[in-house]
Amino acid sequence: MRIIPAIDIIDGKCVRLSKGDYSTKKVYNQNPLEVAKQFEAHGIKYLHLVDLDGAKSKHIVNHNILEEIASKTNLKIDFGGGLKTDEDLRIAFECGASQITGGSIAVKNPEIFKSWLDKFGSEKIILGADAKDEKVAISGWTEDSALELIPFIQNYVEHGIEYVICTDISKDGMLEGPSFDLYRKILKEITVSGRAQSRPTLKLFASGGISTFEELPKLAEIGCEGVIIGKAIYENRINLKQLENYILDN
């Protein structure tokens, strides 16, 4: 299972929010590159980089930080937040993103999102399926939609999506544990067919609520492809040495 620390960016700084509420912003480091290098020094290979300014502005904003981290580490970065146009994706990939995550765009303009999937391939595009009460939430979680989470994911799986990040917003930043039952339900109910038959497994990334190291093997047992960890690292609930040892053992 991939261990994927998260760096969320506001005003060029490394921050965390609770339940996606911008008013709860807490700055953990002025220098995101410094944080990324700490992750890499402990054997971590992946990074989830979120442009919260971009999510609010509805276009890419912090691409300079993406470029700096990508050029000065070997981390494989998935980048999201405010990606709305082909130009946003061009900038993200040129600045070093290995993958991009689209959430709001997949709800509000599915044709554009599907065109990205066709153009760049399923290895490059991640569906951001963030949920509140099993309904999809968008625009940095400032808007709810009427879309049911599992049919939403199913629709994109049928179009060839392989990678899905699912965040239970009620859990995010609360350090109360992830939504094990929700992830079990997704992995049980989503069926893979059609274009995706040659890759029959949905690659689901758990996100939100991670609070202890002991939760990680449980998510692996459920069948999650990876886990995104944010506040638990910054609040020293999970230390980087634990993650390093987990990676070495697996």
Stockholm file with secondary structure:
# STOCKHOLM 1.0

chainA/1-250         MRIIPAIDIIDGKCVRLSKGDYSTKKVYNQNPLEVAKQFEAHGIKYLHLVDLDGAKSKHIVNHNILEEIASKTNLKIDFGGGLKTDEDLRIAFECGASQITGGSIAVKNPEIFKSWLDKFGSEKIILGADAKDEKVAISGWTEDSALELIPFIQNYVEHGIEYVICTDISKDGMLEGPSFDLYRKILKEITVSGRAQSRPTLKLFASGGISTFEELPKLAEIGCEGVIIGKAIYENRINLKQLENYILDN
#=GR chainA/1-250 SS CEEEEEEEEETTEEEEEETTEEEEEEEEESCHHHHHHHHHHTTCCEEEEEEHHHHHHTSCCCHHHHHHHHHHSCCEEEEESSCCSHHHHHHHHHTTCSEEEESHHHHHCHHHHHHHHHHHCTTTEEEECCEETTEEEETTTTEEEEEEHHHHHHHHHHTTCCEEEEEBTTTTTSCSCCCHHHHHHHHHHCCCCGGGGGSCCCEEEEESCCCCTTHHHHHHHHTCSEEEECHHHHTTSSCHHHHHHHHHHC
#=GC SS_cons         CEEEEEEEEETTEEEEEETTEEEEEEEEESCHHHHHHHHHHTTCCEEEEEEHHHHHHTSCCCHHHHHHHHHHSCCEEEEESSCCSHHHHHHHHHTTCSEEEESHHHHHCHHHHHHHHHHHCTTTEEEECCEETTEEEETTTTEEEEEEHHHHHHHHHHTTCCEEEEEBTTTTTSCSCCCHHHHHHHHHHCCCCGGGGGSCCCEEEEESCCCCTTHHHHHHHHTCSEEEECHHHHTTSSCHHHHHHHHHHC
//
